[in-house]
Amino acid sequence: MIFGVNLINEAGNLIYMPFWKRKKAEIRIDPLCGKEVDPKLAMFSEHMGETYYFCSGGCKQKWEENPHKHPRM
Ligand SMILES: [Zn+2]
């Protein structure tokens, strides 16, 4: 079982971040299906200077076929 992730903070130190301490701001919305995704664990795609996060490879692939059909959420 995984209860957290190791992160590097601004000072360059490795810190342990339990899942329950993470801020809401770290959650992104999958632009294709609308699911909440964790940007640290999610697949992502860069488009027009923006980074988009996806719940699955299927969502990423579908979105990349036609990014303009699915506006940023
Ligand atoms: Zn999705």
N, CA, C, O and the ligand as a Tripos MOL2 file, in Angstrom:
@<TRIPOS>MOLECULE
protein
  293   291    74     0     0
PROTEIN
NO_CHARGES

@<TRIPOS>ATOM
      1 N           0.8480   -1.2050    0.0000 N.3       1 MET1
      2 CA          0.0000    0.0000    0.0000 C.3       1 MET1
      3 C           0.8740    1.2420    0.0000 C.2       1 MET1
      4 O           1.9180    1.2820    0.6520 O.2       1 MET1
      5 N           0.4460    2.2350   -0.7240 N.am      2 ILE2
      6 CA          1.1740    3.4990   -0.7900 C.3       2 ILE2
      7 C           0.3590    4.5550   -0.0580 C.2       2 ILE2
      8 O          -0.8220    4.7480   -0.3440 O.2       2 ILE2
      9 N           0.9960    5.2360    0.8870 N.am      3 PHE3
     10 CA          0.2830    6.2650    1.6550 C.3       3 PHE3
     11 C           0.7860    7.6570    1.3480 C.2       3 PHE3
     12 O           0.2790    8.6300    1.9050 O.2       3 PHE3
     13 N           1.7510    7.7740    0.4920 N.am      4 GLY4
     14 CA          2.2840    9.1020    0.2010 C.3       4 GLY4
     15 C           3.3190    9.0130   -0.8960 C.2       4 GLY4
     16 O           3.5520    7.9480   -1.4680 O.2       4 GLY4
     17 N           3.9260   10.1240   -1.1760 N.am      5 VAL5
     18 CA          4.9470   10.1770   -2.2180 C.3       5 VAL5
     19 C           6.1420   10.9790   -1.7190 C.2       5 VAL5
     20 O           5.9920   11.8520   -0.8640 O.2       5 VAL5
     21 N           7.2970   10.6960   -2.2340 N.am      6 ASN6
     22 CA          8.4810   11.4790   -1.9200 C.3       6 ASN6
     23 C           8.6040   12.6210   -2.9180 C.2       6 ASN6
     24 O           8.4920   12.4270   -4.1280 O.2       6 ASN6
     25 N           8.8310   13.7930   -2.3940 N.am      7 LEU7
     26 CA          8.9180   14.9840   -3.2390 C.3       7 LEU7
     27 C          10.1840   15.7460   -2.9040 C.2       7 LEU7
     28 O          10.7600   15.5840   -1.8280 O.2       7 LEU7
     29 N          10.6050   16.5720   -3.8320 N.am      8 ILE8
     30 CA         11.7020   17.5020   -3.5700 C.3       8 ILE8
     31 C          11.0770   18.8720   -3.3060 C.2       8 ILE8
     32 O          10.3430   19.3890   -4.1480 O.2       8 ILE8
     33 N          11.3570   19.4500   -2.1640 N.am      9 ASN9
     34 CA         10.7990   20.7850   -1.8860 C.3       9 ASN9
     35 C          11.6720   21.8780   -2.4870 C.2       9 ASN9
     36 O          12.6920   21.5970   -3.1170 O.2       9 ASN9
     37 N          11.2630   23.1210   -2.2860 N.am     10 GLU10
     38 CA         11.9470   24.2520   -2.9260 C.3      10 GLU10
     39 C          13.4120   24.3450   -2.4860 C.2      10 GLU10
     40 O          14.2510   24.8520   -3.2300 O.2      10 GLU10
     41 N          13.7160   23.8610   -1.2870 N.am     11 ALA11
     42 CA         15.0870   23.9230   -0.7820 C.3      11 ALA11
     43 C          15.9500   22.7680   -1.2890 C.2      11 ALA11
     44 O          17.1420   22.6920   -0.9910 O.2      11 ALA11
     45 N          15.3290   21.8660   -2.0640 N.am     12 GLY12
     46 CA         16.0920   20.7540   -2.6060 C.3      12 GLY12
     47 C          16.1560   19.5430   -1.6970 C.2      12 GLY12
     48 O          16.9020   18.6020   -1.9640 O.2      12 GLY12
     49 N          15.3720   19.5600   -0.6160 N.am     13 ASN13
     50 CA         15.3570   18.4250    0.2990 C.3      13 ASN13
     51 C          14.2630   17.4450   -0.0870 C.2      13 ASN13
     52 O          13.1790   17.8270   -0.5290 O.2      13 ASN13
     53 N          14.5790   16.1730    0.0940 N.am     14 LEU14
     54 CA         13.5740   15.1510   -0.1630 C.3      14 LEU14
     55 C          12.6150   15.1100    1.0220 C.2      14 LEU14
     56 O          13.0350   14.9400    2.1670 O.2      14 LEU14
     57 N          11.3580   15.2630    0.7420 N.am     15 ILE15
     58 CA         10.3630   15.2150    1.8200 C.3      15 ILE15
     59 C           9.3120   14.1750    1.4920 C.2      15 ILE15
     60 O           9.0780   13.8440    0.3300 O.2      15 ILE15
     61 N           8.6940   13.6750    2.5200 N.am     16 TYR16
     62 CA          7.6300   12.7060    2.3450 C.3      16 TYR16
     63 C           6.2890   13.4130    2.4740 C.2      16 TYR16
     64 O           6.0230   14.0900    3.4670 O.2      16 TYR16
     65 N           5.4590   13.2500    1.4720 N.am     17 MET17
     66 CA          4.1700   13.9270    1.4610 C.3      17 MET17
     67 C           3.0430   12.8990    1.5280 C.2      17 MET17
     68 O           2.7410   12.2410    0.5330 O.2      17 MET17
     69 N           2.4270   12.7630    2.6930 N.am     18 PRO18
     70 CA          1.2980   11.8270    2.7710 C.3      18 PRO18
     71 C           0.1430   12.3160    1.8980 C.2      18 PRO18
     72 O          -0.0480   13.5220    1.7450 O.2      18 PRO18
     73 N          -0.6050   11.4160    1.3420 N.am     19 PHE19
     74 CA         -1.6980   11.8020    0.4490 C.3      19 PHE19
     75 C          -2.7010   12.7230    1.1350 C.2      19 PHE19
     76 O          -3.2200   13.6490    0.5120 O.2      19 PHE19
     77 N          -2.9750   12.4750    2.4060 N.am     20 TRP20
     78 CA         -4.0270   13.2460    3.0760 C.3      20 TRP20
     79 C          -3.6070   14.6860    3.3600 C.2      20 TRP20
     80 O          -4.4390   15.5050    3.7490 O.2      20 TRP20
     81 N          -2.3540   14.9940    3.1730 N.am     21 LYS21
     82 CA         -1.8930   16.3690    3.4060 C.3      21 LYS21
     83 C          -1.8700   17.2070    2.1390 C.2      21 LYS21
     84 O          -1.6190   18.4110    2.1880 O.2      21 LYS21
     85 N          -2.1270   16.5780    1.0230 N.am     22 ARG22
     86 CA         -1.9980   17.3280   -0.2210 C.3      22 ARG22
     87 C          -3.1110   18.3520   -0.3840 C.2      22 ARG22
     88 O          -4.2560   18.1480    0.0190 O.2      22 ARG22
     89 N          -2.7240   19.4370   -0.9820 N.am     23 LYS23
     90 CA         -3.6710   20.5330   -1.1640 C.3      23 LYS23
     91 C          -4.5740   20.2690   -2.3560 C.2      23 LYS23
     92 O          -4.2140   19.5560   -3.2930 O.2      23 LYS23
     93 N          -5.7310   20.8490   -2.2940 N.am     24 LYS24
     94 CA         -6.6990   20.7490   -3.3870 C.3      24 LYS24
     95 C          -6.1150   21.3000   -4.6860 C.2      24 LYS24
     96 O          -6.4470   20.8290   -5.7730 O.2      24 LYS24
     97 N          -5.2540   22.2870   -4.5670 N.am     25 ALA25
     98 CA         -4.6740   22.9340   -5.7460 C.3      25 ALA25
     99 C          -3.8430   21.9760   -6.5900 C.2      25 ALA25
    100 O          -3.5860   22.2410   -7.7640 O.2      25 ALA25
    101 N          -3.4240   20.8690   -5.9960 N.am     26 GLU26
    102 CA         -2.6020   19.9260   -6.7450 C.3      26 GLU26
    103 C          -3.4350   18.9750   -7.5890 C.2      26 GLU26
    104 O          -2.8940   18.1480   -8.3230 O.2      26 GLU26
    105 N          -4.7330   19.0950   -7.4820 N.am     27 ILE27
    106 CA         -5.6110   18.2580   -8.2940 C.3      27 ILE27
    107 C          -5.9180   18.9800   -9.6100 C.2      27 ILE27
    108 O          -6.2160   20.1750   -9.6320 O.2      27 ILE27
    109 N          -5.8360   18.2280  -10.6890 N.am     28 ARG28
    110 CA         -6.1860   18.7680  -12.0010 C.3      28 ARG28
    111 C          -7.3690   17.9790  -12.5570 C.2      28 ARG28
    112 O          -7.6640   16.8680  -12.1180 O.2      28 ARG28
    113 N          -8.0240   18.5780  -13.5200 N.am     29 ILE29
    114 CA         -9.1560   17.9180  -14.1490 C.3      29 ILE29
    115 C          -8.7510   17.3980  -15.5230 C.2      29 ILE29
    116 O          -8.1910   18.1210  -16.3470 O.2      29 ILE29
    117 N          -9.0500   16.1310  -15.7380 N.am     30 ASP30
    118 CA         -8.8430   15.5230  -17.0470 C.3      30 ASP30
    119 C          -9.7800   16.2280  -18.0390 C.2      30 ASP30
    120 O         -10.9980   16.1690  -17.8680 O.2      30 ASP30
    121 N          -9.2400   16.8940  -19.0770 N.am     31 PRO31
    122 CA        -10.1060   17.6780  -19.9640 C.3      31 PRO31
    123 C         -11.0060   16.8110  -20.8390 C.2      31 PRO31
    124 O         -11.9710   17.3080  -21.4190 O.2      31 PRO31
    125 N         -10.7040   15.5510  -20.9340 N.am     32 LEU32
    126 CA        -11.5200   14.6970  -21.7820 C.3      32 LEU32
    127 C         -12.7190   14.1460  -21.0340 C.2      32 LEU32
    128 O         -13.8470   14.2450  -21.5180 O.2      32 LEU32
    129 N         -12.4980   13.5710  -19.8710 N.am     33 CYS33
    130 CA        -13.5990   12.9010  -19.1680 C.3      33 CYS33
    131 C         -14.0440   13.6480  -17.9220 C.2      33 CYS33
    132 O         -15.0770   13.3100  -17.3440 O.2      33 CYS33
    133 N         -13.2800   14.6710  -17.4890 N.am     34 GLY34
    134 CA        -13.7120   15.4680  -16.3460 C.3      34 GLY34
    135 C         -13.3360   14.9000  -14.9910 C.2      34 GLY34
    136 O         -13.7120   15.4650  -13.9640 O.2      34 GLY34
    137 N         -12.6010   13.7940  -14.9630 N.am     35 LYS35
    138 CA        -12.1830   13.2050  -13.6840 C.3      35 LYS35
    139 C         -11.0810   14.0190  -13.0300 C.2      35 LYS35
    140 O         -10.2890   14.6730  -13.7080 O.2      35 LYS35
    141 N         -11.0390   13.9710  -11.7140 N.am     36 GLU36
    142 CA         -9.9380   14.6040  -10.9900 C.3      36 GLU36
    143 C          -8.7110   13.7180  -11.1000 C.2      36 GLU36
    144 O          -8.7970   12.5050  -10.9080 O.2      36 GLU36
    145 N          -7.5670   14.3210  -11.4100 N.am     37 VAL37
    146 CA         -6.3250   13.5610  -11.5110 C.3      37 VAL37
    147 C          -5.2250   14.2480  -10.7100 C.2      37 VAL37
    148 O          -5.2370   15.4620  -10.5070 O.2      37 VAL37
    149 N          -4.2790   13.4350  -10.2640 N.am     38 ASP38
    150 CA         -3.1300   13.9500   -9.5320 C.3      38 ASP38
    151 C          -2.0090   14.2120  -10.5280 C.2      38 ASP38
    152 O          -1.5080   13.2740  -11.1490 O.2      38 ASP38
    153 N          -1.6050   15.4700  -10.6930 N.am     39 PRO39
    154 CA         -0.5820   15.7820  -11.7060 C.3      39 PRO39
    155 C           0.7500   15.0670  -11.4830 C.2      39 PRO39
    156 O           1.5240   14.9050  -12.4260 O.2      39 PRO39
    157 N           1.0290   14.6360  -10.2450 N.am     40 LYS40
    158 CA          2.2990   13.9490   -9.9860 C.3      40 LYS40
    159 C           2.2700   12.5110  -10.5010 C.2      40 LYS40
    160 O           3.3150   11.9220  -10.7760 O.2      40 LYS40
    161 N           1.0790   11.9560  -10.6270 N.am     41 LEU41
    162 CA          0.9610   10.5560  -11.0100 C.3      41 LEU41
    163 C           0.3380   10.3920  -12.3890 C.2      41 LEU41
    164 O           0.4330    9.3300  -13.0040 O.2      41 LEU41
    165 N          -0.3040   11.4620  -12.8680 N.am     42 ALA42
    166 CA         -1.0840   11.3520  -14.0940 C.3      42 ALA42
    167 C          -0.2200   11.4300  -15.3390 C.2      42 ALA42
    168 O           0.9090   11.9180  -15.3120 O.2      42 ALA42
    169 N          -0.7810   10.9360  -16.4240 N.am     43 MET43
    170 CA         -0.1690   11.1520  -17.7280 C.3      43 MET43
    171 C          -0.4650   12.5830  -18.1280 C.2      43 MET43
    172 O          -1.4910   13.1430  -17.7410 O.2      43 MET43
    173 N           0.4250   13.1740  -18.8970 N.am     44 PHE44
    174 CA          0.1780   14.5530  -19.3020 C.3      44 PHE44
    175 C           0.6070   14.7880  -20.7380 C.2      44 PHE44
    176 O           1.3520   14.0120  -21.3350 O.2      44 PHE44
    177 N           0.1030   15.8900  -21.2630 N.am     45 SER45
    178 CA          0.4190   16.2750  -22.6250 C.3      45 SER45
    179 C           0.5730   17.7860  -22.6460 C.2      45 SER45
    180 O          -0.1800   18.5030  -21.9880 O.2      45 SER45
    181 N           1.5400   18.2610  -23.3960 N.am     46 GLU46
    182 CA          1.7060   19.7050  -23.5080 C.3      46 GLU46
    183 C           1.1570   20.1690  -24.8450 C.2      46 GLU46
    184 O           1.3790   19.5560  -25.8890 O.2      46 GLU46
    185 N           0.4370   21.2680  -24.7720 N.am     47 HIS47
    186 CA         -0.2070   21.7890  -25.9730 C.3      47 HIS47
    187 C          -0.3130   23.2940  -25.8410 C.2      47 HIS47
    188 O          -0.8530   23.7930  -24.8540 O.2      47 HIS47
    189 N           0.1980   24.0330  -26.8310 N.am     48 MET48
    190 CA          0.1230   25.4920  -26.8400 C.3      48 MET48
    191 C           0.6350   26.1020  -25.5300 C.2      48 MET48
    192 O           0.0730   27.0760  -25.0280 O.2      48 MET48
    193 N           1.6980   25.5220  -24.9880 N.am     49 GLY49
    194 CA          2.3000   26.0700  -23.7740 C.3      49 GLY49
    195 C           1.5970   25.7000  -22.4780 C.2      49 GLY49
    196 O           2.0220   26.1290  -21.4050 O.2      49 GLY49
    197 N           0.5320   24.9160  -22.5540 N.am     50 GLU50
    198 CA         -0.1900   24.4910  -21.3610 C.3      50 GLU50
    199 C           0.0280   22.9950  -21.1600 C.2      50 GLU50
    200 O           0.2340   22.2490  -22.1180 O.2      50 GLU50
    201 N          -0.0210   22.5730  -19.9030 N.am     51 THR51
    202 CA          0.0890   21.1550  -19.6130 C.3      51 THR51
    203 C          -1.2800   20.6230  -19.2110 C.2      51 THR51
    204 O          -1.9560   21.1950  -18.3550 O.2      51 THR51
    205 N          -1.6710   19.5420  -19.8280 N.am     52 TYR52
    206 CA         -2.9620   18.9110  -19.5410 C.3      52 TYR52
    207 C          -2.6980   17.5380  -18.9390 C.2      52 TYR52
    208 O          -1.7780   16.8290  -19.3470 O.2      52 TYR52
    209 N          -3.5150   17.1810  -17.9710 N.am     53 TYR53
    210 CA         -3.3290   15.8990  -17.2760 C.3      53 TYR53
    211 C          -4.5050   14.9790  -17.5450 C.2      53 TYR53
    212 O          -5.6430   15.4220  -17.6970 O.2      53 TYR53
    213 N          -4.2060   13.6920  -17.6000 N.am     54 PHE54
    214 CA         -5.2190   12.7020  -17.9700 C.3      54 PHE54
    215 C          -5.2370   11.5230  -17.0090 C.2      54 PHE54
    216 O          -4.2130   11.1400  -16.4440 O.2      54 PHE54
    217 N          -6.4390   10.9520  -16.8380 N.am     55 CYS55
    218 CA         -6.5940    9.8220  -15.9220 C.3      55 CYS55
    219 C          -6.0360    8.5510  -16.5250 C.2      55 CYS55
    220 O          -5.6870    7.6210  -15.7970 O.2      55 CYS55
    221 N          -5.9470    8.4950  -17.8460 N.am     56 SER56
    222 CA         -5.5030    7.2600  -18.4890 C.3      56 SER56
    223 C          -4.8830    7.5560  -19.8490 C.2      56 SER56
    224 O          -5.0610    8.6350  -20.4140 O.2      56 SER56
    225 N          -4.1570    6.5780  -20.3530 N.am     57 GLY57
    226 CA         -3.5510    6.7150  -21.6730 C.3      57 GLY57
    227 C          -4.6100    6.8640  -22.7560 C.2      57 GLY57
    228 O          -4.3900    7.5520  -23.7540 O.2      57 GLY57
    229 N          -5.7600    6.2190  -22.5610 N.am     58 GLY58
    230 CA         -6.8500    6.3170  -23.5330 C.3      58 GLY58
    231 C          -7.3670    7.7400  -23.6570 C.2      58 GLY58
    232 O          -7.5930    8.2410  -24.7580 O.2      58 GLY58
    233 N          -7.5530    8.3920  -22.4940 N.am     59 CYS59
    234 CA         -8.0310    9.7750  -22.5030 C.3      59 CYS59
    235 C          -7.0030   10.6790  -23.1720 C.2      59 CYS59
    236 O          -7.3570   11.5400  -23.9770 O.2      59 CYS59
    237 N          -5.7380   10.4830  -22.8390 N.am     60 LYS60
    238 CA         -4.6620   11.3000  -23.4020 C.3      60 LYS60
    239 C          -4.6380   11.1670  -24.9210 C.2      60 LYS60
    240 O          -4.5390   12.1570  -25.6450 O.2      60 LYS60
    241 N          -4.7280    9.9370  -25.3820 N.am     61 GLN61
    242 CA         -4.6540    9.6800  -26.8190 C.3      61 GLN61
    243 C          -5.8390   10.3050  -27.5470 C.2      61 GLN61
    244 O          -5.6730   10.9330  -28.5940 O.2      61 GLN61
    245 N          -7.0320   10.1300  -26.9880 N.am     62 LYS62
    246 CA         -8.2300   10.6970  -27.6240 C.3      62 LYS62
    247 C          -8.1500   12.2170  -27.6650 C.2      62 LYS62
    248 O          -8.4920   12.8520  -28.6620 O.2      62 LYS62
    249 N          -7.6870   12.7820  -26.5460 N.am     63 TRP63
    250 CA         -7.5930   14.2430  -26.4800 C.3      63 TRP63
    251 C          -6.5730   14.7620  -27.4860 C.2      63 TRP63
    252 O          -6.8100   15.7700  -28.1520 O.2      63 TRP63
    253 N          -5.4440   14.0760  -27.5950 N.am     64 GLU64
    254 CA         -4.3840   14.5300  -28.5010 C.3      64 GLU64
    255 C          -4.8130   14.4590  -29.9700 C.2      64 GLU64
    256 O          -4.2900   15.1940  -30.8070 O.2      64 GLU64
    257 N          -5.7520   13.5860  -30.2770 N.am     65 GLU65
    258 CA         -6.2420   13.5020  -31.6490 C.3      65 GLU65
    259 C          -6.9830   14.7780  -32.0440 C.2      65 GLU65
    260 O          -7.0140   15.1540  -33.2160 O.2      65 GLU65
    261 N          -7.5730   15.4290  -31.0580 N.am     66 ASN66
    262 CA         -8.3220   16.6550  -31.3520 C.3      66 ASN66
    263 C          -8.4220   17.5450  -30.1070 C.2      66 ASN66
    264 O          -9.4840   17.6480  -29.4930 O.2      66 ASN66
    265 N          -7.3060   18.1860  -29.7410 N.am     67 PRO67
    266 CA         -7.2730   18.9680  -28.4830 C.3      67 PRO67
    267 C          -8.2870   20.1040  -28.4450 C.2      67 PRO67
    268 O          -8.7730   20.4640  -27.3730 O.2      67 PRO67
    269 N          -8.6100   20.6660  -29.5980 N.am     68 HIS68
    270 CA         -9.4820   21.8410  -29.5970 C.3      68 HIS68
    271 C         -10.9430   21.5020  -29.3710 C.2      68 HIS68
    272 O         -11.7610   22.3770  -29.0870 O.2      68 HIS68
    273 N         -11.2540   20.2500  -29.4960 N.am     69 LYS69
    274 CA        -12.6380   19.8130  -29.2880 C.3      69 LYS69
    275 C         -12.9870   19.8210  -27.8020 C.2      69 LYS69
    276 O         -14.1580   19.8820  -27.4260 O.2      69 LYS69
    277 N         -11.9490   19.7580  -26.9620 N.am     70 HIS70
    278 CA        -12.1680   19.6460  -25.5340 C.3      70 HIS70
    279 C         -11.4920   20.8270  -24.8300 C.2      70 HIS70
    280 O         -10.3040   20.7570  -24.5180 O.2      70 HIS70
    281 N         -12.2200   21.8900  -24.5810 N.am     71 PRO71
    282 CA        -11.5970   23.0620  -23.9510 C.3      71 PRO71
    283 C         -11.0690   22.7430  -22.5540 C.2      71 PRO71
    284 O         -11.5370   21.8320  -21.8700 O.2      71 PRO71
    285 N         -10.0860   23.5270  -22.1700 N.am     72 ARG72
    286 CA         -9.4920   23.3760  -20.8480 C.3      72 ARG72
    287 C         -10.5550   23.5620  -19.7700 C.2      72 ARG72
    288 O         -11.3790   24.4730  -19.8410 O.2      72 ARG72
    289 N         -10.5190   22.6840  -18.7730 N.am     73 MET73
    290 CA        -11.4860   22.7920  -17.6790 C.3      73 MET73
    291 C         -10.8130   23.3100  -16.4390 C.2      73 MET73
    292 O         -11.4620   23.4710  -15.4050 O.2      73 MET73
    293 ZN        -10.0250   10.5380  -18.3190 Zn       74 ZN74
@<TRIPOS>BOND
     1     1     2 1
     2     2     3 1
     3     3     4 2
     4     3     5 am
     5     5     6 1
     6     6     7 1
     7     7     8 2
     8     7     9 am
     9     9    10 1
    10    10    11 1
    11    11    12 2
    12    11    13 am
    13    13    14 1
    14    14    15 1
    15    15    16 2
    16    15    17 am
    17    17    18 1
    18    18    19 1
    19    19    20 2
    20    19    21 am
    21    21    22 1
    22    22    23 1
    23    23    24 2
    24    23    25 am
    25    25    26 1
    26    26    27 1
    27    27    28 2
    28    27    29 am
    29    29    30 1
    30    30    31 1
    31    31    32 2
    32    31    33 am
    33    33    34 1
    34    34    35 1
    35    35    36 2
    36    35    37 am
    37    37    38 1
    38    38    39 1
    39    39    40 2
    40    39    41 am
    41    41    42 1
    42    42    43 1
    43    43    44 2
    44    43    45 am
    45    45    46 1
    46    46    47 1
    47    47    48 2
    48    47    49 am
    49    49    50 1
    50    50    51 1
    51    51    52 2
    52    51    53 am
    53    53    54 1
    54    54    55 1
    55    55    56 2
    56    55    57 am
    57    57    58 1
    58    58    59 1
    59    59    60 2
    60    59    61 am
    61    61    62 1
    62    62    63 1
    63    63    64 2
    64    63    65 am
    65    65    66 1
    66    66    67 1
    67    67    68 2
    68    67    69 am
    69    69    70 1
    70    70    71 1
    71    71    72 2
    72    71    73 am
    73    73    74 1
    74    74    75 1
    75    75    76 2
    76    75    77 am
    77    77    78 1
    78    78    79 1
    79    79    80 2
    80    79    81 am
    81    81    82 1
    82    82    83 1
    83    83    84 2
    84    83    85 am
    85    85    86 1
    86    86    87 1
    87    87    88 2
    88    87    89 am
    89    89    90 1
    90    90    91 1
    91    91    92 2
    92    91    93 am
    93    93    94 1
    94    94    95 1
    95    95    96 2
    96    95    97 am
    97    97    98 1
    98    98    99 1
    99    99   100 2
   100    99   101 am
   101   101   102 1
   102   102   103 1
   103   103   104 2
   104   103   105 am
   105   105   106 1
   106   106   107 1
   107   107   108 2
   108   107   109 am
   109   109   110 1
   110   110   111 1
   111   111   112 2
   112   111   113 am
   113   113   114 1
   114   114   115 1
   115   115   116 2
   116   115   117 am
   117   117   118 1
   118   118   119 1
   119   119   120 2
   120   119   121 am
   121   121   122 1
   122   122   123 1
   123   123   124 2
   124   123   125 am
   125   125   126 1
   126   126   127 1
   127   127   128 2
   128   127   129 am
   129   129   130 1
   130   130   131 1
   131   131   132 2
   132   131   133 am
   133   133   134 1
   134   134   135 1
   135   135   136 2
   136   135   137 am
   137   137   138 1
   138   138   139 1
   139   139   140 2
   140   139   141 am
   141   141   142 1
   142   142   143 1
   143   143   144 2
   144   143   145 am
   145   145   146 1
   146   146   147 1
   147   147   148 2
   148   147   149 am
   149   149   150 1
   150   150   151 1
   151   151   152 2
   152   151   153 am
   153   153   154 1
   154   154   155 1
   155   155   156 2
   156   155   157 am
   157   157   158 1
   158   158   159 1
   159   159   160 2
   160   159   161 am
   161   161   162 1
   162   162   163 1
   163   163   164 2
   164   163   165 am
   165   165   166 1
   166   166   167 1
   167   167   168 2
   168   167   169 am
   169   169   170 1
   170   170   171 1
   171   171   172 2
   172   171   173 am
   173   173   174 1
   174   174   175 1
   175   175   176 2
   176   175   177 am
   177   177   178 1
   178   178   179 1
   179   179   180 2
   180   179   181 am
   181   181   182 1
   182   182   183 1
   183   183   184 2
   184   183   185 am
   185   185   186 1
   186   186   187 1
   187   187   188 2
   188   187   189 am
   189   189   190 1
   190   190   191 1
   191   191   192 2
   192   191   193 am
   193   193   194 1
   194   194   195 1
   195   195   196 2
   196   195   197 am
   197   197   198 1
   198   198   199 1
   199   199   200 2
   200   199   201 am
   201   201   202 1
   202   202   203 1
   203   203   204 2
   204   203   205 am
   205   205   206 1
   206   206   207 1
   207   207   208 2
   208   207   209 am
   209   209   210 1
   210   210   211 1
   211   211   212 2
   212   211   213 am
   213   213   214 1
   214   214   215 1
   215   215   216 2
   216   215   217 am
   217   217   218 1
   218   218   219 1
   219   219   220 2
   220   219   221 am
   221   221   222 1
   222   222   223 1
   223   223   224 2
   224   223   225 am
   225   225   226 1
   226   226   227 1
   227   227   228 2
   228   227   229 am
   229   229   230 1
   230   230   231 1
   231   231   232 2
   232   231   233 am
   233   233   234 1
   234   234   235 1
   235   235   236 2
   236   235   237 am
   237   237   238 1
   238   238   239 1
   239   239   240 2
   240   239   241 am
   241   241   242 1
   242   242   243 1
   243   243   244 2
   244   243   245 am
   245   245   246 1
   246   246   247 1
   247   247   248 2
   248   247   249 am
   249   249   250 1
   250   250   251 1
   251   251   252 2
   252   251   253 am
   253   253   254 1
   254   254   255 1
   255   255   256 2
   256   255   257 am
   257   257   258 1
   258   258   259 1
   259   259   260 2
   260   259   261 am
   261   261   262 1
   262   262   263 1
   263   263   264 2
   264   263   265 am
   265   265   266 1
   266   266   267 1
   267   267   268 2
   268   267   269 am
   269   269   270 1
   270   270   271 1
   271   271   272 2
   272   271   273 am
   273   273   274 1
   274   274   275 1
   275   275   276 2
   276   275   277 am
   277   277   278 1
   278   278   279 1
   279   279   280 2
   280   279   281 am
   281   281   282 1
   282   282   283 1
   283   283   284 2
   284   283   285 am
   285   285   286 1
   286   286   287 1
   287   287   288 2
   288   287   289 am
   289   289   290 1
   290   290   291 1
   291   291   292 2
@<TRIPOS>SUBSTRUCTURE
     1 MET1         2 RESIDUE 1 A MET
     2 ILE2         6 RESIDUE 1 A ILE
     3 PHE3        10 RESIDUE 1 A PHE
     4 GLY4        14 RESIDUE 1 A GLY
     5 VAL5        18 RESIDUE 1 A VAL
     6 ASN6        22 RESIDUE 1 A ASN
     7 LEU7        26 RESIDUE 1 A LEU
     8 ILE8        30 RESIDUE 1 A ILE
     9 ASN9        34 RESIDUE 1 A ASN
    10 GLU10       38 RESIDUE 1 A GLU
    11 ALA11       42 RESIDUE 1 A ALA
    12 GLY12       46 RESIDUE 1 A GLY
    13 ASN13       50 RESIDUE 1 A ASN
    14 LEU14       54 RESIDUE 1 A LEU
    15 ILE15       58 RESIDUE 1 A ILE
    16 TYR16       62 RESIDUE 1 A TYR
    17 MET17       66 RESIDUE 1 A MET
    18 PRO18       70 RESIDUE 1 A PRO
    19 PHE19       74 RESIDUE 1 A PHE
    20 TRP20       78 RESIDUE 1 A TRP
    21 LYS21       82 RESIDUE 1 A LYS
    22 ARG22       86 RESIDUE 1 A ARG
    23 LYS23       90 RESIDUE 1 A LYS
    24 LYS24       94 RESIDUE 1 A LYS
    25 ALA25       98 RESIDUE 1 A ALA
    26 GLU26      102 RESIDUE 1 A GLU
    27 ILE27      106 RESIDUE 1 A ILE
    28 ARG28      110 RESIDUE 1 A ARG
    29 ILE29      114 RESIDUE 1 A ILE
    30 ASP30      118 RESIDUE 1 A ASP
    31 PRO31      122 RESIDUE 1 A PRO
    32 LEU32      126 RESIDUE 1 A LEU
    33 CYS33      130 RESIDUE 1 A CYS
    34 GLY34      134 RESIDUE 1 A GLY
    35 LYS35      138 RESIDUE 1 A LYS
    36 GLU36      142 RESIDUE 1 A GLU
    37 VAL37      146 RESIDUE 1 A VAL
    38 ASP38      150 RESIDUE 1 A ASP
    39 PRO39      154 RESIDUE 1 A PRO
    40 LYS40      158 RESIDUE 1 A LYS
    41 LEU41      162 RESIDUE 1 A LEU
    42 ALA42      166 RESIDUE 1 A ALA
    43 MET43      170 RESIDUE 1 A MET
    44 PHE44      174 RESIDUE 1 A PHE
    45 SER45      178 RESIDUE 1 A SER
    46 GLU46      182 RESIDUE 1 A GLU
    47 HIS47      186 RESIDUE 1 A HIS
    48 MET48      190 RESIDUE 1 A MET
    49 GLY49      194 RESIDUE 1 A GLY
    50 GLU50      198 RESIDUE 1 A GLU
    51 THR51      202 RESIDUE 1 A THR
    52 TYR52      206 RESIDUE 1 A TYR
    53 TYR53      210 RESIDUE 1 A TYR
    54 PHE54      214 RESIDUE 1 A PHE
    55 CYS55      218 RESIDUE 1 A CYS
    56 SER56      222 RESIDUE 1 A SER
    57 GLY57      226 RESIDUE 1 A GLY
    58 GLY58      230 RESIDUE 1 A GLY
    59 CYS59      234 RESIDUE 1 A CYS
    60 LYS60      238 RESIDUE 1 A LYS
    61 GLN61      242 RESIDUE 1 A GLN
    62 LYS62      246 RESIDUE 1 A LYS
    63 TRP63      250 RESIDUE 1 A TRP
    64 GLU64      254 RESIDUE 1 A GLU
    65 GLU65      258 RESIDUE 1 A GLU
    66 ASN66      262 RESIDUE 1 A ASN
    67 PRO67      266 RESIDUE 1 A PRO
    68 HIS68      270 RESIDUE 1 A HIS
    69 LYS69      274 RESIDUE 1 A LYS
    70 HIS70      278 RESIDUE 1 A HIS
    71 PRO71      282 RESIDUE 1 A PRO
    72 ARG72      286 RESIDUE 1 A ARG
    73 MET73      290 RESIDUE 1 A MET
    74 ZN74       293 GROUP 0 **** ****
